[in-house]
Amino acid sequence: MIINFGVRRPKSPLFKPRCFTIDNRHTNPTVLKSGDSGHRTPKMTAPPLSIKSRQQEGVLELQWTHGTYRLPFRFLRGRCPCASCVNEVTGVRMVDVEDVPLAVAPTNIQFSGNYAIKISWNDRHDTGLFTWEYLELLSKDLATAAAP
């Protein structure tokens, strides 16, 4: 949402219009300079180069430009970002990895637009959208946790 605060006055060589735009489309709201339209497209995370569901190994393999990451199915299901798994008001996680059955596996993976995948699981859960940004964050978090 963009809110413009401006003043309309007759054109005069002595008058300098002041217009401030509050841009809260991003995580940190900013005040833009006068004359800045504020119409910017937020930088989106590029999609992975490849996505492979490795059923035998129980992992979703994501190949990014900066490396290949293998996310265990149980870890992914336990990190589902949907409103059933994370309280919409408080942000408290309702379902965690420990709550997910050991044998959980995807039954279907679909693209959702050009920004995410939707995973249907064999525990009948199918409401989570995993954006490229979120999958990249999970990949890096898991790699950092596994590092010695």
ZIFENGI-V697543 format. One record per pair of residues at least 24 apart in sequence whose ideal C-beta (glycine too) atoms are under 10 Angstrom apart, sorted by the first residue. I is the first residue (numbers start at 0). J is the second residue. If there is no record, write none. Layout:
i = (I/I)
j = (J/J)
This chain:
i = (0/1/1/1/1/2/3/3/3/5/41/42/43/43/43/43/43/44/44/44/44/44/44/44/44/45/45/45/46/46/46/46/46/46/46/46/46/47/47/47/47/47/50/50/50/50/51/52/52/52/52/52/52/54/54/57/57/57/57/59/59/59/59/59/59/59/59/59/61/61/61/61/61/61/61/63/63/63/63/63/65/65/65/66/66/66/67/68/68/68/68/68/68/68/68/68/69/69/69/69/70/70/70/70/70/70/70/71/71/71/72/72/72/72/72/72/72/72/72/73/73/73/73/73/73/73/73/74/74/74/74/74/74/75/75/75/75/75/75/75/75/75/75/76/76/76/76/76/76/76/76/76/76/77/78/78/78/78/78/78/78/78/79/79/79/79/79/79/79/79/79/80/80/80/80/80/80/80/80/81/81/81/81/81/81/81/82/82/83/83/83/84/84/84/85/94/94/99)
j = (24/31/36/37/38/37/31/36/37/33/132/132/113/114/130/131/132/114/130/131/132/133/134/135/136/131/132/135/110/113/114/115/116/130/131/134/135/116/131/134/135/138/108/110/116/134/108/104/105/106/107/108/118/104/105/101/102/103/104/104/105/108/116/118/129/134/137/138/116/129/131/134/135/137/138/131/134/135/138/139/135/138/139/138/139/142/138/134/135/137/138/139/140/141/142/145/138/141/142/145/129/134/137/138/140/141/142/96/103/141/99/101/102/103/104/105/118/120/121/97/98/99/100/101/102/103/104/99/103/137/140/141/144/99/103/105/118/120/127/129/134/137/141/100/103/104/105/118/120/121/122/124/127/103/127/129/133/134/136/137/140/141/118/120/124/125/126/127/128/129/133/115/126/127/128/129/130/133/137/117/124/125/126/127/128/129/126/127/124/126/127/124/126/127/127/124/127/124)
